[in-house]
């Protein structure tokens, strides 16, 4: 049997912890993104992969044939990180289990043949089968010991009466840990390889928002904006066809691993639009739109869903059958010169479009990829585009205006995009996961709201409708994990469909809350409330607080876990902590505020000792500490004065707020749950805003600039009791 899971490249800790991490992921199978029932990509592998999804049928087959289960955990589009860093290859995690799912041995990559003291895959298999046949009891007892150790080592629970740790202390500790790992020249939080890690970026901007007047706050802002500028200029950013690649193999964000993941695009779009709110720099808004342009064009299904990923490898346009890393994206100097031969009038000397483009994007005749960045010699003579000069410097170099350079570069990129579109494309993973679609829903909603872009907001609504139609089982009141694009472009489900896990609920919930704030349509709040109630029923730990990653009533799950790391994606508990806070304000349900406190208390030890592992949960802790502002807009829907107030509220980054709209519909969702809203009215028929916090509200405001100043200052000079 073979399960495909995303590559978690952010593993930390010593080798023992690493092994435990591998084994508990393998054992806890229902956190895994299950792939298609059949996987054509692996049809010619030397391993005869079992063709049914993880489930009782596979377990029964193993038991009936008296065979162990080999579980390979990876993601369908990824090379292992080791391929980029050490030249090795293969899947990142391999585990053998008994038919009752008890792991007894695990590792990462096994080479085909023995290498010194490192056994090859065939040797490992031979030794395992010998032990399986002759020493079964020892293997089984080893599995029991592993499970018991994991139960003790992975328990996350709040002590009776325990409170969450102090948010300012935890936030300061998290900042210092990030400062220690920060790489000053190009930004980012390690030398190489470098990952975007949006959870770090969002934490730093949130930290700055409550520490603006301190040196630490200024440092946090400098770190995050420098990192995001360098990423946007680097080769990890696709300058021709938009979007971001998975990670950079070097410290300067130049040569990426060319895979593109949906969850990266979603989180980075949110991070970049937040950077625009914080700084006002147009670059960041342009990058956010750029990312969603890529997602809309290349990762979108007509049903409204979003596909999971594009491969790193593809067949070169020059011919041949062997796929190569980055072949779809890279360029030779001769290709650029042939494609952009036009002479630019007014430029210094006899400069062509190619000359300007190659200068600006660092294109070299011999290629711009160093040998140490290309261990498999797949990029020899090729160029990965990276912005080497500002537009102003390029303009000065060629003696033309900045506006002219911007126009020429845009024209060049469009011409090159047309050529790239005719190249053999990388493999598209057309699986549509509920969790990643939830993240992407947030991205379209939040970017659309900040930019006032109706097309982006319409796409967000389309995505929400897709989730409700195809990944929500109305009869069972259950989120479904995934669906697929069929051969006729229809949406398909495997039978039986896989029920959703905690991250599916949490990420969709967050997306729905963001969609409500972007569209002010209460139907999305109502569904969010339903989902939260269902999430509580399925996953909440009544004894220790927090949510299990899967339904604890599932008897096939031997180890109940609460994910305690915000890595390539935020942990579902981190997102849930904030969801609960937001929903408590929208619904008046005090139990959700209490649940959020219990959740954060359960993770107290992790937050206190290693907050850098949970930057998204640190943000949730800060939200609870500083309490959420309620920004209430009273007016007529879609009226110009209402939209002006909403534009003001959306123009700045306020990490601790909920945005509400009331048009005096007494039977509306919010009116029924929050009776206090009845006292808030539009003054003399003009759209009016109220900013409330800790049961105290500002005097009504009708001027968008006054609302903006009030939200920026963080104070309510004129207040009245609500």
C-alpha positions as MATLAB code, in Angstrom:
seq = 'XXXXXXXXXXXXXXXXXXXXXXXXXXXXXXXXXXXXXXXXXXXXXXXXXXXXXXXXXXXXXXXXXXXXXXXXXXXXXXXXXXXXXXXXXXXXXXXXXXXXXXXXXXXXXXXXXXXXXXXXXXXXXXXXXXXXXXXXXXXXXXXXXXXXXXXXXXXXXXXXXXXXXXXXXXXXXXXXXXXXXXXXXXXXXXXXXXXXXXXXXXXXXXXXXXXXXXXXXXXXXXXXXXXXXXXXXXXXXXXXXXXXXXXXXXXXXXXXXXXXXXXXXXXXXXXXXXXXXXXXXXXXXXXXXXXXXXXXXXXXXXXXXXXXXXXXXXXXXXXXXXXXXXXXXXXXXXXXXXXXXXXXXXXXXXXXXXXXXXXXXXXXXXXXXXXXXXXXXXXXXXXXXXXXXXXXXXXXXXXXXXXXXXXXXXXXXXXXXXXXXXXXXXXXXXXXXXXXXXXXXXXXXXXXXXXXXXXXXXXXXXXXXXXXXXXXXXXXXXXXXXXXXXXXXXXXXXXXXXXXXXXXXXXXXXXXXXXXXXXXXXXXXXXXXXXXXXXXXXXXXXXXXXXXXXXXXXXXXXXXXXXXXXXXXXXXXXXXXXXXXXXXXXXXXXXXXXXXXXXXXXXXXXXXXXXXXXXXXXXXXXXXXXXXXXXXXXXXXXXXXXXXXXXXXXXXXXXXXXXXXXXXXXXXXXXXXXXXXXXXXXXXXXXXXXXXXXXXXXXXXXXXXXXXXXXXXXXXXXXXXX';
ca = [
       0.000    0.000    0.000;
       1.172    3.506   -0.762;
      -0.122    6.732    0.751;
       0.897   10.077   -0.638;
       1.330   12.854    1.902;
       2.869   16.270    1.581;
       6.537   16.469    2.402;
       6.930   18.052    5.825;
      10.300   19.612    5.276;
      10.355   21.565    8.505;
      11.247   18.648   10.793;
      13.316   19.698   13.767;
      15.067   17.961   16.629;
      17.526   15.140   17.056;
      17.478   11.847   15.195;
      15.482   10.063   17.899;
      12.769   12.705   17.784;
      12.858   12.534   14.013;
      12.290    8.791   14.054;
       9.404    9.158   16.487;
       7.919   11.810   14.255;
       8.117    9.488   11.257;
       6.518    6.626   13.107;
       3.692    8.545   14.658;
       2.781   10.050   11.280;
       2.767    6.602    9.731;
       0.725    5.063   12.516;
      -1.724    7.867   12.671;
      -2.850    7.205    9.150;
      -5.909    9.337    9.055;
      -3.973   12.571    9.149;
      -2.641   11.565    5.757;
      -3.756   13.044    2.455;
      -4.950    9.892    0.773;
      -4.260    9.775   -2.932;
      -6.243    8.229   -5.753;
      -7.353    4.594   -5.438;
      -4.999    3.896   -8.308;
      -1.846    5.860   -8.923;
      -0.655    5.807  -12.522;
       2.492    7.731  -11.593;
       3.777    4.647   -9.768;
       2.604    2.025  -12.269;
       6.163    1.092  -13.225;
       7.730    1.257   -9.771;
       9.605   -1.874   -8.620;
       7.189   -2.062   -5.672;
       3.730   -3.481   -6.379;
       1.787   -0.778   -4.558;
      -1.550   -1.780   -3.094;
      -4.238   -0.005   -5.090;
      -6.937    0.634   -2.478;
      -7.047    3.480    0.031;
      -5.939    2.953    3.567;
      -8.730    1.059    5.295;
     -10.052   -2.226    6.574;
      -9.767   -3.975    3.216;
      -6.031   -3.386    3.148;
      -5.647   -4.482    6.790;
      -7.642   -7.664    6.173;
      -5.514   -8.505    3.139;
      -2.323   -8.124    5.186;
      -3.741  -10.300    7.943;
      -5.057  -13.015    5.606;
      -1.754  -13.239    3.742;
       0.268  -12.915    6.963;
       2.336  -10.023    5.644;
       3.533   -6.777    7.205;
       2.402   -3.473    5.728;
       4.953   -1.208    4.065;
       3.841    2.390    4.325;
       5.611    4.992    2.218;
       4.668    8.514    3.287;
       5.376   11.347    0.897;
       3.545   13.728   -1.394;
       2.696   12.872   -4.978;
       4.549   15.811   -6.521;
       7.592   16.103   -4.291;
      11.149   14.934   -4.423;
      12.470   14.434   -0.961;
      14.163   17.508    0.521;
      17.295   15.373    0.576;
      17.321   15.440   -3.220;
      17.905   19.154   -3.221;
      20.247   19.291   -0.264;
      22.383   16.196   -0.613;
      21.734   14.823   -4.063;
      19.878   11.828   -2.658;
      16.362   10.882   -3.618;
      13.333    8.790   -2.807;
      10.417    9.175   -0.474;
      11.081   10.910    2.830;
       9.419    8.433    5.198;
       9.112    4.647    5.200;
       7.509    2.523    7.922;
       6.650   -1.151    8.344;
       3.609   -2.103   10.406;
       1.864   -5.249   11.566;
      -1.605   -5.953   10.168;
      -3.094   -4.431   13.345;
      -1.186   -1.222   12.489;
       1.570   -1.375   15.087;
       4.797    0.094   13.683;
       7.944   -1.908   14.294;
      10.573   -0.243   12.133;
      10.874    3.012   10.230;
      13.354    5.198    8.411;
      13.730    7.729    5.654;
      15.388    6.980    2.350;
      16.855    3.535    1.707;
      19.288    3.357   -1.246;
      18.857    0.542   -3.809;
      22.109   -1.127   -2.729;
      24.184   -1.243    0.439;
      26.430    1.785    0.988;
      29.061    1.133    3.582;
      27.254    0.752    6.882;
      23.984    1.926    5.386;
      21.852   -1.024    4.266;
      20.136   -0.906    0.897;
      16.408   -1.403    0.442;
      16.716   -5.045   -0.589;
      18.848   -5.800    2.455;
      16.326   -4.102    4.712;
      13.493   -6.114    3.174;
      15.411   -9.373    3.567;
      16.170   -8.718    7.230;
      12.586   -7.695    7.948;
      11.093  -10.818    6.406;
      13.568  -12.997    8.291;
      12.526  -11.377   11.558;
       8.869  -11.532   10.555;
       9.088  -15.256    9.980;
      11.441  -16.233   12.793;
      11.174  -13.593   15.494;
       7.638  -12.220   15.197;
       7.083  -11.749   18.907;
      10.124   -9.492   19.176;
       8.869   -7.264   16.364;
       5.401   -7.050   17.889;
       6.747   -6.225   21.327;
       8.926   -3.561   19.703;
       5.766   -2.079   18.215;
       4.079   -2.098   21.631;
       7.031   -0.294   23.205;
       7.056    2.291   20.431;
       3.348    2.964   20.838;
       3.616    3.269   24.600;
       6.562    5.640   24.311;
       4.651    7.691   21.770;
       1.562    7.869   23.968;
       3.647    9.296   26.784;
       5.794   11.525   24.605;
       3.010   13.034   22.508;
       0.395   13.710   25.201;
      -0.774   17.322   25.133;
      -3.170   18.162   27.939;
      -4.087   20.969   30.289;
      -3.837   20.430   34.023;
      -7.049   21.111   35.986;
      -7.488   24.848   36.402;
      -4.438   25.654   34.267;
      -4.460   28.961   32.389;
      -2.658   29.822   29.164;
       0.802   31.374   29.548;
       1.261   35.145   29.453;
       1.048   36.273   25.840;
       3.641   39.111   25.940;
       6.270   36.792   27.451;
       5.578   34.043   24.914;
       5.570   36.512   22.011;
       8.877   38.048   23.103;
      10.424   34.585   23.414;
       9.158   33.625   19.959;
      10.627   36.795   18.474;
      14.026   36.147   20.053;
      14.080   32.605   18.701;
      13.321   33.918   15.223;
      15.992   36.621   15.580;
      18.559   33.949   16.411;
      17.787   32.016   13.226;
      17.363   35.077   10.977;
      19.686   35.411    7.984;
      20.319   39.119    7.526;
      21.575   39.399    3.956;
      18.672   37.847    2.103;
      16.136   37.356    4.882;
      14.576   34.090    5.921;
      15.289   31.928    8.910;
      18.126   29.612    7.942;
      21.001   29.604    5.503;
      19.838   26.967    2.991;
      17.542   25.488    1.958;
      15.144   28.318    2.658;
      11.396   27.930    3.023;
       8.799   30.729    2.851;
       7.171   29.692    6.182;
       4.227   32.128    6.119;
       3.373   31.402    9.768;
       6.610   33.161   10.747;
       5.853   36.122    8.513;
       2.365   36.566    9.942;
       3.637   36.326   13.515;
       6.236   39.044   12.916;
       3.687   41.451   11.476;
       1.330   40.721   14.358;
       4.127   41.265   16.868;
       4.935   44.612   15.274;
       1.287   45.673   15.392;
       1.294   45.677   19.225;
       4.929   46.755   19.685;
       5.268   49.561   17.131;
       7.035   51.961   19.463;
       9.677   49.480   20.677;
      13.003   48.507   19.140;
      11.832   44.888   19.120;
       8.760   45.833   17.131;
      10.844   47.744   14.610;
      13.208   44.784   14.306;
      10.307   42.405   13.711;
       8.971   44.636   10.938;
      12.394   44.994    9.318;
      12.928   41.233    9.343;
       9.601   40.371    7.765;
       9.521   43.069    5.086;
      13.127   42.406    4.035;
      12.428   38.673    3.815;
       9.316   39.209    1.732;
      11.024   41.637   -0.632;
      13.888   39.208   -1.201;
      11.486   36.332   -1.812;
       9.474   38.416   -4.277;
      12.636   39.341   -6.212;
      14.144   35.867   -6.070;
      13.906   32.842   -8.315;
      11.547   31.148   -5.867;
       8.991   33.602   -7.295;
       7.971   32.699  -10.851;
       8.443   36.002  -12.694;
       6.915   34.750  -15.934;
       3.903   32.664  -14.920;
       3.329   33.864  -11.327;
       3.104   31.981   -8.069;
       5.830   30.658   -5.780;
       7.873   27.495   -5.913;
       8.188   25.271   -2.842;
      11.537   26.426   -1.448;
      14.954   27.767   -2.378;
      17.979   25.482   -2.443;
      20.309   28.406   -1.699;
      20.414   31.314    0.739;
      19.609   34.029   -1.849;
      16.189   32.622   -2.866;
      17.610   32.040   -6.348;
      17.375   28.380   -7.409;
      14.158   26.771   -6.207;
      12.780   23.317   -5.953;
      10.292   24.003   -8.740;
       7.249   22.250   -7.330;
       4.297   24.553   -6.661;
       1.929   23.773   -3.791;
      -1.545   25.199   -3.298;
      -1.064   25.727    0.438;
       2.022   27.873   -0.212;
       0.167   30.083   -2.668;
      -2.760   30.541   -0.280;
      -0.722   31.478    2.769;
       1.724   33.660    0.863;
      -1.093   35.625   -0.771;
      -2.426   36.430    2.710;
       1.057   37.308    3.977;
       1.765   39.634    1.032;
      -1.550   41.460    1.243;
      -0.916   41.891    4.969;
       2.525   43.343    4.209;
       0.793   45.783    1.867;
      -1.592   46.816    4.662;
       1.356   47.264    7.015;
       3.741   49.114    4.721;
       1.687   50.586    1.907;
       4.270   49.275   -0.609;
       2.594   48.482   -3.907;
       5.080   45.661   -4.547;
       3.403   43.542   -1.891;
      -0.114   44.083   -3.279;
       1.149   43.233   -6.776;
       2.679   39.975   -5.541;
      -0.527   38.997   -3.731;
      -2.546   39.532   -6.936;
       0.164   37.748   -8.921;
      -0.132   34.635   -6.738;
      -3.904   34.462   -7.095;
      -3.590   35.006  -10.846;
      -1.505   31.826  -10.992;
      -3.969   29.897   -8.810;
      -6.948   31.079  -10.869;
      -5.286   30.129  -14.126;
      -3.422   26.906  -13.369;
      -4.845   25.382  -10.171;
      -8.567   26.051  -10.595;
     -11.314   23.590  -11.444;
     -14.469   24.768  -13.198;
     -16.462   23.500  -10.196;
     -14.853   26.185   -8.033;
     -12.328   23.934   -6.304;
      -8.559   24.242   -6.337;
      -6.042   21.572   -7.334;
      -3.240   20.562   -4.994;
       0.059   21.006   -6.800;
       2.223   21.047   -9.898;
       5.317   18.886  -10.218;
       8.872   20.179  -10.262;
       9.802   17.985  -13.227;
       8.712   18.022  -16.857;
       9.958   16.974  -20.271;
      12.262   19.621  -21.805;
      10.851   21.572  -24.733;
      13.970   20.624  -26.694;
      12.811   17.017  -26.780;
      13.484   13.682  -25.137;
      11.415   11.594  -22.764;
      13.292   12.073  -19.504;
      11.791   14.654  -17.203;
      14.052   17.273  -15.675;
      13.800   19.532  -12.666;
      12.594   22.986  -13.670;
      12.464   22.296  -17.407;
       9.148   24.114  -17.718;
      10.472   27.273  -16.074;
      14.101   27.906  -17.087;
      15.640   29.671  -20.083;
      18.858   29.669  -22.066;
      20.326   33.004  -23.087;
      19.881   32.081  -26.759;
      16.162   31.434  -26.185;
      15.751   34.865  -24.658;
      17.673   36.588  -27.453;
      15.673   34.778  -30.127;
      12.391   35.640  -28.437;
      13.180   39.310  -27.692;
      15.196   40.666  -30.656;
      13.482   44.083  -30.941;
      15.748   47.118  -30.743;
      14.640   49.585  -28.078;
      14.470   53.129  -29.394;
      16.151   55.746  -27.239;
      18.185   53.249  -25.241;
      21.918   53.740  -24.779;
      23.806   52.025  -27.575;
      21.953   49.461  -29.673;
      20.047   47.712  -26.896;
      17.419   45.080  -27.593;
      14.557   43.911  -25.421;
      16.703   40.867  -24.665;
      19.560   43.065  -23.429;
      17.291   44.896  -20.999;
      15.515   41.737  -19.866;
      18.729   39.747  -19.378;
      20.334   42.575  -17.441;
      17.361   43.024  -15.140;
      16.764   39.305  -14.497;
      20.363   38.124  -14.278;
      20.383   35.982  -17.439;
      23.900   34.825  -18.368;
      25.192   33.307  -21.599;
      26.520   30.248  -19.754;
      23.529   30.013  -17.454;
      23.217   31.442  -13.948;
      22.928   28.261  -11.857;
      26.069   27.291   -9.968;
      27.096   23.592  -10.105;
      26.626   23.169   -6.360;
      23.001   24.194   -6.812;
      22.520   21.605   -9.544;
      23.683   18.218   -8.205;
      22.034   16.286  -11.050;
      23.278   18.602  -13.815;
      19.714   19.260  -14.955;
      20.138   23.037  -15.142;
      23.433   23.329  -17.048;
      23.353   26.340  -19.338;
      19.945   27.351  -17.994;
      18.830   30.519  -16.254;
      16.466   30.901  -13.338;
      15.094   34.434  -13.505;
      15.922   36.573  -10.484;
      15.606   40.365  -10.212;
      19.167   41.690   -9.996;
      18.501   45.418  -10.172;
      15.749   47.811   -9.259;
      13.725   49.235  -12.129;
      15.375   52.589  -11.426;
      18.891   51.156  -11.819;
      17.966   49.273  -14.983;
      16.444   52.453  -16.404;
      19.593   54.425  -15.581;
      21.818   51.724  -17.099;
      20.022   51.917  -20.461;
      19.245   55.622  -20.377;
      15.459   55.297  -20.558;
      12.649   56.202  -18.194;
      11.443   54.048  -15.337;
       7.972   53.953  -16.869;
       9.423   52.727  -20.156;
      11.399   49.965  -18.436;
       8.317   48.777  -16.549;
       6.345   48.693  -19.784;
       9.081   46.809  -21.658;
       9.641   44.231  -18.918;
       5.905   43.530  -18.682;
       5.764   43.048  -22.451;
       8.749   40.686  -22.329;
       7.237   38.607  -19.540;
       3.956   38.285  -21.432;
       5.773   37.139  -24.573;
       7.763   34.576  -22.604;
       4.625   33.354  -20.840;
       3.096   32.573  -24.240;
       6.124   30.467  -25.141;
       6.136   28.679  -21.794;
       2.468   27.810  -22.160;
       3.389   25.760  -25.251;
       6.032   23.732  -23.421;
       5.247   20.261  -22.037;
       3.623   20.975  -18.670;
       4.575   19.390  -15.363;
       2.192   16.820  -13.899;
      -0.828   18.403  -12.231;
      -2.123   16.849   -9.031;
      -5.846   17.404   -9.564;
      -6.804   16.184   -6.106;
      -8.880   18.845   -4.323;
      -8.355   18.789   -0.561;
     -10.846   20.414    1.784;
      -8.145   21.844    4.062;
      -6.068   23.448    1.312;
      -9.211   24.759   -0.378;
     -10.108   26.346    2.946;
      -6.747   28.112    3.067;
      -7.221   29.303   -0.505;
     -10.731   30.539    0.255;
      -9.161   32.764    2.930;
      -6.631   34.066    0.429;
      -9.158   35.140   -2.193;
     -11.450   36.630    0.447;
      -8.766   38.614    2.237;
      -6.924   39.887   -0.832;
     -10.240   40.741   -2.485;
     -11.411   42.652    0.584;
      -8.233   44.705    0.950;
      -8.045   45.585   -2.734;
     -11.785   45.965   -3.238;
     -11.479   43.510   -6.131;
     -14.897   42.109   -7.043;
     -13.462   39.403   -9.302;
     -11.411   37.972   -6.441;
     -14.414   38.103   -4.103;
     -16.599   36.360   -6.688;
     -13.946   33.641   -6.985;
     -13.973   33.262   -3.199;
     -17.750   32.799   -3.185;
     -17.400   30.243   -5.999;
     -14.867   28.345   -3.871;
     -17.157   28.385   -0.824;
     -20.041   27.054   -2.898;
     -17.760   24.298   -4.200;
     -16.876   23.274   -0.652;
     -20.520   23.146    0.345;
     -21.601   21.237   -2.751;
     -18.781   18.720   -3.097;
     -17.024   18.442    0.272;
     -19.886   18.748    2.743;
     -22.114   15.730    3.404;
     -25.367   17.401    4.414;
     -27.007   14.187    5.527;
     -24.201   13.160    7.883;
     -23.196   16.758    8.684;
     -19.602   15.861    7.862;
     -16.824   17.507    5.892;
     -15.244   15.200    3.311;
     -11.483   15.070    2.964;
     -11.039   15.302   -0.782;
     -12.418   14.901   -4.263;
     -10.850   14.585   -7.698;
     -11.100   15.789  -11.264;
     -12.444   12.979  -13.401;
     -11.472   12.106  -16.962;
     -14.396   14.145  -18.272;
     -13.506   17.101  -16.014;
     -16.286   16.172  -13.589;
     -15.847   16.110   -9.819;
     -15.405   12.578   -8.489;
     -15.335   10.972   -5.050;
     -13.799    7.669   -4.072;
     -16.230    5.181   -2.573;
     -16.690    5.352    0.309;
     -15.543    8.973    0.622;
     -13.020    9.840    3.314;
     -14.362   11.844    6.232;
     -12.578   15.085    6.975;
      -9.964   15.544    9.669;
      -9.469   18.428   12.060;
      -7.530   20.601    9.612;
     -10.342   20.306    7.055;
     -12.836   21.762    9.519;
     -10.485   24.391   10.960;
      -9.209   25.741    7.637;
     -12.669   25.859    6.024;
     -14.000   27.605    9.136;
     -11.302   30.253    8.936;
     -12.029   30.705    5.242;
     -15.742   31.178    5.921;
     -15.087   33.791    8.602;
     -12.772   35.645    6.218;
     -15.391   35.359    3.472;
     -18.054   36.845    5.737;
     -15.831   39.823    6.561;
     -15.161   40.287    2.843;
     -18.752   39.954    1.597;
     -20.836   40.558    4.765;
     -23.148   37.722    3.671;
     -24.410   36.087    6.872;
     -24.917   32.674    5.246;
     -21.187   32.059    5.587;
     -21.289   32.859    9.311;
     -24.178   30.475    9.737;
     -22.323   27.619    8.064;
     -19.205   28.427   10.101;
     -21.247   28.089   13.290;
     -22.547   24.694   12.134;
     -19.050   23.506   11.295;
     -17.658   24.591   14.662;
     -20.389   22.722   16.518;
     -19.621   19.629   14.452;
     -15.869   20.023   14.982;
     -16.430   20.199   18.727;
     -18.485   17.001   18.663;
     -15.996   15.056   16.573;
     -12.575   16.149   17.816;
     -12.666   17.979   21.152;
     -10.757   16.401   24.059;
     -13.076   16.758   27.047;
     -10.374   15.700   29.501;
      -7.286   17.592   28.371;
      -8.578   20.389   26.164;
      -7.713   21.029   22.542;
      -8.659   19.013   19.497;
      -7.493   15.606   18.337;
      -6.452   15.469   14.706;
      -8.976   12.724   13.952;
     -12.173   11.377   15.442;
     -11.169    9.734   18.751;
     -14.044    7.266   18.418;
     -12.323    5.672   15.416;
     -11.169    2.281   16.712;
      -8.585    1.890   13.955;
      -6.573    4.826   15.287;
      -4.065    3.515   17.805;
      -2.607    6.858   18.786;
      -4.619   10.039   19.271;
      -2.527   13.087   18.509;
      -2.770   16.852   18.683;
      -0.424   18.363   16.128;
       1.960   20.726   17.889;
       3.823   22.415   15.067;
       3.049   25.260   12.706;
       5.200   24.352    9.734;
       4.487   24.372    6.015;
       0.862   24.716    7.109;
      -0.417   26.023   10.419;
      -1.556   23.373   12.861;
      -5.306   22.932   13.032;
      -5.313   23.637   16.780;
      -3.568   26.964   16.189;
      -6.171   27.999   13.641;
      -8.989   26.660   15.826;
      -7.885   28.757   18.801;
      -8.472   31.915   16.755;
     -11.618   30.554   15.091;
     -13.157   29.997   18.521;
     -12.361   33.538   19.601;
     -13.821   35.057   16.448;
     -16.950   32.914   16.592;
     -17.522   33.726   20.257;
     -17.808   37.378   19.244;
     -20.068   36.651   16.287;
     -22.417   34.315   18.146;
     -22.228   35.366   21.788;
     -21.326   31.777   22.742;
     -19.155   32.094   25.850;
     -18.316   28.379   25.747;
     -16.215   28.980   22.653;
     -14.174   31.617   24.431;
     -13.639   29.099   27.235;
     -12.682   26.373   24.760;
     -10.073   28.656   23.224;
      -8.575   29.236   26.668;
      -8.541   25.492   27.393;
      -6.878   24.785   24.055;
      -4.126   27.312   24.658;
      -3.630   25.999   28.199;
      -3.164   22.469   26.819;
      -0.257   23.697   24.698;
       1.251   25.790   27.514;
       4.478   23.828   27.799;
       5.170   23.962   24.076;
       4.279   27.667   23.893;
       6.513   28.480   26.839;
       9.558   26.426   25.876;
       9.551   26.445   22.066;
       7.154   29.136   20.814;
       8.986   29.223   17.477;
       7.368   25.831   16.796;
       3.893   27.392   17.073;
       4.006   30.982   15.774;
       0.390   30.793   14.604;
      -0.727   29.666   18.047;
       1.287   32.500   19.589;
      -0.823   34.834   17.444;
      -3.967   33.205   18.856;
      -2.611   33.657   22.378;
      -1.990   37.336   21.625;
      -5.540   37.676   20.274;
      -6.917   36.389   23.539;
      -4.650   38.628   25.613;
      -5.336   41.852   23.723;
      -9.026   40.939   23.116;
     -10.774   41.408   19.810;
     -12.168   44.724   18.636;
     -15.655   44.597   17.195;
     -15.954   46.902   14.208;
     -19.673   47.260   13.498;
     -20.857   48.950   10.310;
     -24.506   50.065   10.196;
     -25.903   51.073    6.843;
     -27.392   49.967    3.571;
     -25.699   47.038    1.855;
     -23.603   48.043   -1.163;
     -24.297   51.765   -0.638;
     -21.311   54.044   -1.388;
     -21.085   55.399    2.169;
     -21.151   51.848    3.577;
     -18.428   50.763    1.167;
     -16.287   53.755    2.139;
     -16.308   52.700    5.790;
     -15.538   49.099    4.839;
     -12.650   50.256    2.648;
     -11.215   52.182    5.592;
     -11.552   49.184    7.910;
      -9.908   46.866    5.369;
      -7.062   49.214    4.467;
      -5.001   48.566    7.613;
      -3.768   45.481    9.411;
      -5.729   44.924   12.617;
      -4.884   41.396   13.757;
      -7.297   41.378   16.678;
     -10.687   42.320   15.279;
     -13.995   41.045   13.966;
     -15.884   43.023   11.341;
     -19.699   43.025   11.456;
     -22.437   44.522    9.346;
     -26.027   45.248   10.291;
     -28.761   46.724    8.132;
     -31.416   46.532   10.847;
     -32.689   43.146    9.682;
     -34.144   42.068   13.011;
     -34.380   38.452   11.875;
     -30.767   38.297   10.716;
     -28.087   35.935   11.988;
     -26.199   38.538   14.025;
     -29.296   40.277   15.366;
     -30.594   37.017   16.801;
     -27.321   36.196   18.547;
     -26.140   39.661   19.563;
     -29.055   41.711   20.948;
     -26.698   44.626   21.712;
     -26.496   45.364   17.987;
     -30.073   46.665   18.136;
     -28.797   49.789   19.897;
     -26.452   50.624   17.024;
     -28.017   52.599   14.224;
     -27.041   54.579   11.174;
     -27.037   58.270   12.113;
     -29.583   60.232   10.075;
     -29.540   57.532    7.420;
     -25.763   57.785    6.868;
     -23.595   54.664    7.178;
     -22.090   54.626   10.658;
     -19.266   52.695   12.339;
     -18.851   51.668   15.973;
     -15.622   50.269   17.406;
     -16.156   48.227   20.572;
     -13.784   46.479   22.946;
     -14.292   45.073   26.443;
     -17.973   46.092   26.439;
     -17.115   49.713   25.639;
     -17.865   51.354   22.285;
     -16.667   54.484   20.578;
     -19.061   57.227   19.718;
     -20.550   56.627   16.262;
     -18.361   57.573   13.300;
     -19.469   58.432    9.777;
     -16.155   59.702    8.367;
     -13.981   56.896    6.881;
     -10.778   58.756    7.755;
     -11.856   59.121   11.374;
     -12.538   55.390   11.487;
      -9.131   54.680    9.990;
      -7.394   56.936   12.536;
      -9.268   55.326   15.404;
      -8.301   51.828   14.279;
      -4.686   52.828   13.676;
      -4.278   54.558   17.040;
      -5.825   51.664   18.890;
      -7.636   54.012   21.252;
     -11.191   55.210   21.581;
     -10.947   58.784   22.869;
     -14.696   59.256   23.030;
     -16.400   56.217   24.426;
     -19.783   55.201   25.727;
     -20.974   52.123   27.562;
     -22.605   49.561   25.288;
];
